[in-house]
Amino acid sequence: MQLNSVPILNYHKITAKKDIGITSRHPRDFEKDLRLLHHFGYTSITFEQYFNESVLPSKPVILTFDDGYASVLTDALPIMQKFGFRGVIFMPVNYIGKTNDWDVQFGKKVFRHLDREEIRILSEAGFELGSHGLTHQPLPAMSAGRIKKELAESKHILETITGKSVFSICYPFGRFNIPVLRAARESGYRAGVASMYWKALSNGYSSLALRRFNVYRFDSQHTLREKLCLPWNSLLAYRDRMIQFGSSATILYQRLKKPH
């Protein structure tokens, strides 16, 4: 099975805490998501499993968590263990143990990122730790030297914390280009994900430009089933693409807060 044919679902915060943003998923709804996956025979895998295990389950799915919020440990982990699932957590390394002041905070709501000990706990529970860069800023806007620093240093720090190899990278805001993909490969990554990408790359970088669907607060169980098997030119895919454009507000916020 080709890696780009494995469905990938992406979450952010799993929390009952009120949040104006749309990337929070209530634990009650998250449990319904996993129950649906379990009912239809899906088995979660990690990128590490894909590359290292000779036999994969018949219906694999990869569950990713962007930004490495502490709620992955406190809220998501107990639910996932109930169904025997594991996930891949993408950490913005400079924010380990800190709050998300890189993000637009609607209503002054702040959320804490995992600290080093919590990362180790999740790693020992079978979760894969992947990089989300150092600073959670769009990589294509950076110089070649800074891209390399973001990719290589974040990978090294996570490997030092977990004692395990880091296989995967999530490009902040889903933004990348060929120089970023080239730098990711040179830094030792074997898988890379964005949020949306309309046409799978066939230039040797396909595993570093994997497509996936975000699961939003308002997504129904019917929508989730569609996201597991929809073609990428569907109306739902275009809807999510338009939602993804909203990340430009955070990029603008970062530039106004700390110009580069």
PETAGI-V329398 format. One line per field, one symbol per residue. phi: phi as a letter, one per 20 degrees, with the letter a starting at -180 (. if undefined). psi: psi as a letter, one per 20 degrees, with the letter a starting at -180 (. if undefined). burial: b if it has 9 or more other ideal C-beta (glycine too) atoms within 8 Angstrom, else e. A space follows every 50 residues. Layout:
# PETAGI-V329398
phi->???
psi->???
burial->???
This chain:
# PETAGI-V329398
phi->.fffdefcdcdcedbeffbffeeedfgfffffgfffgffenecfcdfgfg eddfcdffcebdddcfnlffffffdfggffffdmecbddddeffdgmdee ffdfdfmledceegefffffffffeofeddecmedlcfffeefgffggfg fffffffffffemcfdeccdfgmmdbbfgfffffffeofdbbcdecbfcf fcdndgfdcfebdfdegefeffffffffbffedfffffgfffffffffff ffgffffbgc
psi->pqhjipppqprepnqippphrjippphghghhghhggghjjqpqrrhggg hiphpqqhmqqpoqoqilqhihghggghghhhjkqrappopohijpjrrl jiqpnpkkpqqqqqrghhggghghjjqpprqkagjlqphhirrhhhgggg gghhggghhhghjqqohqppppjkpraghggghgghijqiqqqbgqohpp qkkijhijlqqrpqorhjprhggghhiijqqjkrhhghghghhhhiihhh gggghhgnq.
burial->eebbebbbbbbbbbbeeebeeebbbbbebbbbbbbbbbeeebbbbbbbbb eeeeebeeebbbbbbbbbbbbbbebbbebbbebebbbbbbbbbebbebeb ebeebeeebebbbbbeebbbbbbebebbbbbbbbebbbbbebeeeebbbb bbbbbebbbebbeeebbbbbbbebbbeebbbebbbebebbbbbbbbbeee beeebbbbbbbbbbbbbeeeeebbbbbbebebebebbbebbebbeebeeb bebbbeeeee
